[in-house]
Amino acid sequence: MPDLTAQVTAAEISRLAGVTRATVSNWRRRHPDFPSPTGGTDTSPTYALDSVRQWLSERGQLPEATAEAELRLALRGASDGRALARYLLPLVPPLAGLSRERSGKLADLPEGSFGAELAAALGDLHGAPPTASDSATRALLRCLDARGAETTLRLLAEHLVDTTATGMYPTPRGLADLLVALPDRVERILDPACGGGGLLAAAVRAGASCVLGQELADDQAALARVRVETSAPDGEVRPGDSLRSDAFPDERVDAVVCNPPFGVRDWGHDDLAYDPRWVHGLPPRSESELAWVQHCLAHLSTDGTAVVVMPPGAAERSGGRRIRAELVRTGALRAVIALPQGAAPPLHVSLHVWVLAPPPKADPRPILFVDASTGPDRGREIDWPDVSERVLTAWRAFREDPDGVEPEPGLVRTRPVVDLLDDTVDLTPHRQVRVAPVLDPGRHEALAHELRDRLRSTGNALVALSDDRLWRTAGSEPGAWRTATVADLLRGGALTLYRATPGQETARSDAAEPPAVLTHHDVRTGEPPSGSLHDKPVDRLVPVEAGDVLLPETLHHAGPVPARVADEHDAGSVLGRHLFLLRPDPDRLDPDFLAGFLSAEENVRGAAVGSSIQRLDVKRLRVPLIATERQVRYGQAFRRVRALHSAANLAATIARELADQWALGLTGGALLPPDEGS
């Protein structure tokens, strides 16, 4: 009997079959035997998953499915994906413990015997399953067998809870691994706001033998508990609010790592006014983060280390000045590290990491400041190995000899306690690592001359590209064409549209080394593919081919919409989020011609939707219907236009750099104004 609770939309059918939505619409109109809707609405019908899969399979339209895709589709197709994920979650530890042979046999059993054999494998642990859950449980078994418990849990987490609704965010894996690398020891480790257990999993990877966690949100606590159960030799996760009701009041551990919720005003200020944890002062109502800092310190052994993710405002807000002063004065604060913008939600700020320890009995040592917010990652995908190397190199040198760390202007510097105890106690790293440069007049003059020569060369190239022999006048009236929309061209097969949406799990790749991701930022700036599937996972891999045309989904009010024609350097990368990829039939459409007209201002304006945030409805864009020979000539002209844009951007960049160096030389004493009359 088919699982009637498993429903899929037309969009999910297109993802399942690896085709566009337009293709699914064509199937519905042209094939009388296409499955009839079983739910939804007239404008957004849903279909029985089993019937759709059978129909696609009979026509050879069903790609070989991965285990992850099967589980994700089972969850998406359920009438209540959250309830199904809650049911499947506690199945993970016992099923992950089965041998591969028994797991494989169990997943392939017929319907009549599957339920009994599953119950025998689980014992009395799980209770009665909900109706029609067999297909999802089989998908769970196959995913555990193919990809392991951690990947399976990440898929279940997609449906358990919307963490952003409560102001609590998951910790990206790159950041989690960095945080657990900072303590001296991690044999016993605690996360008092553990969320779904990402930091606890990182601690297990780093060698922790005992992990403890507490979490207020029930679904996240359940997820963390299962994650610990499947990976940690010894561990425990308890539900509840750590600040109001500490589940581990007597525990003292080697390390506390925490990425607490920010900006929570109702954290218990009135109820906890006389709490003994506030050794460094009662945190203000608006400074819940300073309550978490002192809570973490209270759980450390005498030589333990606490690592806490903090909002940048906590380093300078006036309300927390007295507590910051006490943390500095007593030596409890060891280091403050600024992370690149986008390292973790909220993505628009550069978060800080505070490293703390129990106050020493001797005079406090200097405090280390590391500014990793700038560098090669700024404005791009974060290179976590590079960030971690910069931070850990500075931290290890400081740990070995706090008084002997060599300052690196703009990156690393230690500051004596007495220098920080002023009226503001500002602990912002970029202000503390700033060192006035000492300029060499000869080298500075040589650099200024080099930039001037580059600017002259680029200016000559601009003049050459703007030669009026590169175009001709249309005559007394502008040219006009018949046009078709992108939607028309998709239906006619002249174009194919691809999207890659965000996913919690990196789509599977058989390549030895995961491909780079062509990101929204890369398309806007013209830079080569810079993304990583690890940091920016997508729901499926769409390989980029030379000749593909890429457009951003979100429109910026300033400047034209960049349309990128993929070249041989882009080929081999995969499509990132928030981009449209249009693949033209080369016998019918020239890619450069297509990109030129798709990015035209009037064309884009007519296809924009939304008010405060405008998005591109790519199917409403219009393309002239002209012969391919003329398309090629237009394509050549549009390539020159793009070259002119690139040369203009380069000239502007060099001019700004020359102006900056000139101003720096004048203010730093390396350059002087000309003599009078020269």
Long-range contacts (C-beta under 8 A, 24 or more apart in sequence): 1-111, 2-48, 2-50, 2-51, 3-48, 3-49, 3-50, 3-132, 3-134, 3-135, 4-38, 4-48, 4-132, 5-78, 5-79, 5-131, 5-132, 6-48, 6-49, 6-50, 6-74, 6-77, 6-78, 6-132, 6-135, 6-136, 7-38, 7-39, 7-40, 7-46, 7-47, 7-48, 7-49, 7-77, 7-78, 7-79, 8-46, 8-47, 8-49, 8-52, 8-73, 8-76, 8-77, 9-40, 9-44, 9-45, 9-46, 9-47, 10-44, 10-45, 10-47, 12-73, 12-76, 12-77, 13-47, 13-52, 13-56, 15-539, 15-540, 16-52, 16-53, 16-56, 16-62, 16-65, 16-69, 16-73, 17-56, 17-61, 17-62, 17-63, 18-63, 18-540, 19-61, 20-490, 20-496, 20-497, 20-498, 22-487, 22-490, 22-491, 22-497, 26-491, 49-73, 49-74, 49-77, 49-135, 50-135, 66-146, 66-508, 67-139, 67-142, 67-143, 67-145, 67-146, 67-147, 68-143, 68-146, 68-147, 68-151, 68-155, 68-505, 68-507, 68-508, 69-540, 70-139, 70-142, 70-143, 71-136, 71-139, 71-140, 71-142, 71-143, 71-152, 71-155, 72-155, 72-158, 72-503, 72-505, 72-539, 73-139, 74-135, 74-136, 74-139, 75-136, 75-155, 75-156, 75-158, 75-159, 78-136, 81-159, 82-159, 82-160, 82-161, 82-219, 83-130, 84-130, 84-133, 84-136, 84-159, 85-156, 85-157, 85-158, 85-159, 85-160, 86-160, 86-219, 86-222, 87-129, 87-130, 87-133, 88-133, 88-136, 88-137, 88-140, 88-156, 89-153, 89-156, 89-160, 89-222, 89-223, 89-226, 90-125, 90-126, 90-222, 90-226, 91-122, 91-126, 91-137, 91-140, 92-140, 92-144, 92-149, 92-152, 92-153, 92-156, 92-226, 92-230, 93-149, 93-226, 93-229, 93-230, 94-121, 94-122, 94-123, 94-125, 94-126, 95-121, 95-122, 95-140, 95-141, 95-144, 96-144, 96-148, 96-149, 96-152, 96-230, 100-145, 103-141, 103-144, 103-145, 104-145, 106-141, 107-138, 107-141, 107-142, 107-145, 114-138, 149-227, 149-230, 149-231, 150-201, 150-227, 150-230, 150-231, 151-505, 153-196, 153-223, 153-226, 153-227, 153-230, 154-504, 154-505, 155-504, 155-505, 156-223, 157-196, 157-223, 157-504, 158-503, 158-504, 160-196, 160-219, 160-220, 160-222, 160-223, 161-217, 161-219, 161-220, 163-195, 163-196, 163-217, 163-220, 164-345, 166-217, 166-261, 167-261, 167-262, 167-263, 167-264, 168-193, 168-195, 168-217, 168-220, 168-261, 169-195, 169-259, 169-344, 169-345, 169-346, 170-195, 170-196, 170-198, 170-345, 171-195, 171-198, 171-199, 171-202, 171-259, 171-309, 171-344, 172-198, 172-343, 172-344, 172-535, 173-198, 173-202, 173-534, 174-343, 174-382, 174-384, 174-387, 174-388, 174-534, 174-535, 175-259, 175-309, 175-339, 175-343, 175-344, 175-384, 176-201, 176-202, 177-202, 177-205, 177-206, 177-384, 177-388, 178-353, 178-384, 178-387, 178-388, 178-391, 178-392, 179-257, 179-259, 179-307, 179-309, 179-353, 180-205, 180-206, 180-208, 180-255, 180-257, 180-307, 181-206, 181-388, 181-392, 182-305, 182-307, 182-353, 182-355, 182-391, 182-392, 182-395, 183-254, 183-255, 183-257, 183-304, 183-305, 183-307, 184-254, 184-255, 184-303, 184-305, 184-399, 185-254, 185-255, 185-304, 185-305, 186-254, 186-255, 187-254, 188-212, 188-253, 188-254, 188-255, 189-253, 189-254, 189-255, 189-256, 189-257, 190-248, 190-251, 190-253, 190-255, 190-256, 190-257, 190-299, 191-256, 191-257, 191-258, 192-242, 192-246, 192-248, 192-256, 192-258, 192-260, 192-292, 192-295, 192-296, 192-299, 193-242, 193-258, 193-259, 193-260, 193-261, 193-292, 194-220, 194-221, 194-224, 194-237, 195-220, 195-224, 195-259, 196-220, 196-223, 196-224, 196-227, 197-223, 197-224, 197-225, 197-227, 197-228, 197-237, 199-257, 199-258, 199-259, 200-224, 200-227, 200-228, 200-232, 200-235, 200-237, 201-227, 201-231, 203-255, 203-257, 204-228, 204-231, 204-232, 204-235, 208-232, 209-233, 209-234, 210-234, 210-235, 211-235, 212-236, 212-237, 212-248, 212-251, 212-253, 213-237, 213-238, 214-238, 214-239, 214-240, 214-242, 214-246, 214-247, 214-248, 215-239, 215-240, 216-240, 216-241, 216-242, 241-268, 242-295, 243-267, 243-268, 243-272, 243-288, 243-291, 243-292, 243-295, 244-268, 244-271, 244-272, 246-295, 248-299, 251-299, 252-299, 252-300, 252-301, 252-304, 253-299, 253-300, 253-301, 253-304, 254-301, 254-303, 254-304, 254-305, 255-300, 255-304, 255-305, 255-306, 255-307, 256-296, 256-297, 256-299, 256-300, 256-304, 256-305, 256-306, 256-307, 256-308, 257-306, 257-307, 257-308, 258-292, 258-296, 258-306, 258-307, 258-308, 258-309, 259-308, 259-309, 259-344, 260-288, 260-289, 260-292, 260-308, 260-309, 261-288, 262-288, 262-289, 262-311, 262-346, 263-288, 263-311, 264-288, 267-291, 280-323, 280-326, 280-327, 280-330, 280-332, 281-322, 281-323, 281-326, 283-320, 283-323, 284-319, 284-320, 286-317, 286-319, 287-314, 287-317, 287-319, 287-320, 287-323, 289-314, 290-314, 290-320, 290-323, 293-323, 293-327, 293-354, 293-356, 294-323, 296-356, 297-332, 297-356, 297-358, 300-357, 300-358, 302-358, 303-357, 303-358, 304-357, 304-358, 305-334, 305-355, 305-356, 305-357, 306-354, 306-355, 306-356, 306-357, 307-353, 307-354, 307-355, 307-356, 308-353, 308-354, 308-356, 309-344, 309-351, 309-352, 309-353, 310-351, 310-352, 310-353, 310-354, 311-349, 311-351, 311-352, 312-338, 312-349, 312-350, 312-351, 312-352, 312-428, 314-352, 315-352, 315-426, 315-427, 315-428, 315-429, 316-424, 316-426, 316-427, 316-428, 318-424, 321-424, 321-425, 324-425, 324-427, 325-421, 325-425, 327-356, 328-364, 328-367, 328-417, 328-420, 328-421, 328-425, 328-427, 329-364, 329-417, 329-421, 330-359, 330-364, 331-357, 331-359, 331-360, 331-363, 331-364, 331-365, 331-417, 332-356, 332-357, 332-358, 332-359, 333-367, 333-427, 334-367, 334-368, 335-367, 335-368, 335-369, 335-370, 335-395, 335-398, 336-367, 336-368, 336-369, 336-370, 336-427, 336-428, 336-429, 336-432, 337-369, 337-370, 337-372, 337-391, 337-395, 337-429, 338-370, 338-371, 338-372, 338-373, 338-428, 338-429, 338-430, 339-372, 339-373, 339-387, 340-372, 340-373, 340-374, 340-375, 340-377, 340-378, 340-382, 340-387, 341-373, 341-378, 341-379, 342-382, 343-382, 343-387, 352-429, 355-395, 364-417, 365-402, 365-403, 366-402, 366-403, 366-405, 366-414, 366-415, 366-416, 366-417, 367-414, 367-415, 367-417, 367-420, 367-427, 368-394, 368-395, 368-398, 368-402, 368-405, 368-412, 368-414, 369-412, 369-413, 369-414, 369-415, 369-427, 369-429, 369-432, 369-433, 370-394, 370-395, 370-411, 370-412, 370-429, 370-433, 371-410, 371-411, 371-412, 371-429, 371-430, 371-433, 372-411, 373-429, 373-430, 374-410, 374-430, 379-521, 380-519, 380-521, 380-527, 380-530, 381-517, 381-519, 381-521, 381-530, 381-531, 381-532, 381-535, 381-536, 382-535, 383-532, 384-534, 384-535, 407-433, 407-435, 408-433, 409-433, 409-434, 409-435, 409-437, 410-434, 410-435, 437-664, 437-668, 439-664, 439-665, 439-668, 439-669, 439-670, 440-670, 441-665, 441-669, 441-670, 441-671, 444-661, 444-664, 444-665, 444-668, 444-670, 444-671, 445-665, 445-670, 445-671, 447-661, 448-658, 448-661, 448-662, 448-665, 448-671, 451-654, 451-657, 451-658, 451-661, 452-658, 454-654, 455-651, 455-654, 455-655, 455-658, 458-647, 458-650, 458-651, 458-654, 459-651, 461-647, 462-644, 462-647, 462-648, 462-651, 465-640, 465-643, 465-644, 465-647, 466-644, 470-637, 470-640, 471-637, 481-624, 481-625, 481-626, 482-624, 482-625, 483-622, 483-623, 483-624, 483-625, 484-622, 484-623, 484-625, 485-619, 485-620, 485-621, 485-622, 485-623, 486-582, 486-598, 486-618, 486-619, 486-620, 486-621, 486-622, 486-623, 487-619, 487-620, 489-589, 489-623, 490-619, 493-585, 494-584, 494-585, 494-588, 494-589, 495-582, 495-583, 495-584, 495-585, 495-589, 496-582, 496-583, 497-580, 497-581, 497-582, 497-583, 497-618, 497-619, 498-542, 498-575, 498-580, 498-581, 498-582, 498-583, 499-542, 499-575, 499-579, 499-580, 499-581, 500-538, 500-539, 500-540, 500-541, 500-542, 500-574, 500-575, 500-576, 500-577, 500-579, 501-538, 501-539, 501-577, 502-536, 502-537, 502-538, 502-539, 502-577, 503-537, 503-538, 503-539, 503-540, 504-537, 505-537, 506-533, 506-534, 506-537, 506-538, 507-533, 507-537, 507-538, 507-539, 507-540, 507-541, 508-541, 509-533, 509-541, 509-574, 515-541, 515-543, 515-572, 515-573, 515-574, 516-572, 516-573, 516-574, 517-573, 517-574, 517-575, 517-576, 518-544, 518-550, 518-566, 518-570, 518-573, 518-574, 518-575, 518-576, 518-579, 519-576, 519-577, 519-579, 520-552, 520-553, 520-554, 520-576, 520-577, 520-578, 520-579, 522-576, 523-550, 523-551, 523-552, 523-562, 523-564, 523-579, 524-552, 524-556, 524-562, 526-562, 526-564, 526-646, 526-649, 528-569, 528-570, 529-570, 529-573, 531-576, 533-574, 536-576, 536-577, 538-574, 538-575, 538-576, 538-577, 541-574, 541-575, 542-574, 542-575, 542-581, 543-571, 543-572, 543-573, 543-574, 543-575, 544-570, 544-571, 544-572, 544-573, 544-574, 544-575, 544-581, 545-571, 545-583, 546-570, 546-571, 547-583, 547-584, 547-586, 547-591, 548-581, 548-582, 548-583, 548-591, 549-581, 549-582, 549-583, 549-584, 549-591, 549-594, 549-595, 549-598, 550-575, 550-579, 550-580, 550-581, 550-582, 551-579, 551-580, 551-582, 551-598, 551-599, 551-616, 551-618, 552-578, 552-579, 552-580, 552-616, 553-578, 553-579, 553-580, 553-615, 553-616, 554-578, 554-613, 554-614, 554-615, 554-616, 555-604, 555-608, 555-614, 555-615, 555-616, 557-614, 560-599, 560-601, 560-604, 561-599, 561-604, 561-616, 562-599, 563-595, 563-596, 563-598, 563-599, 564-595, 565-591, 565-592, 565-595, 580-616, 580-618, 582-618, 587-628, 588-628, 589-623, 589-628, 589-631, 590-628, 590-631, 590-632, 590-634, 590-635, 591-635, 592-634, 592-635, 592-636, 592-638, 592-639, 593-631, 593-632, 593-634, 593-635, 593-638, 594-623, 595-638, 596-634, 596-635, 596-637, 596-638, 596-641, 597-622, 597-623, 597-624, 597-634, 598-623
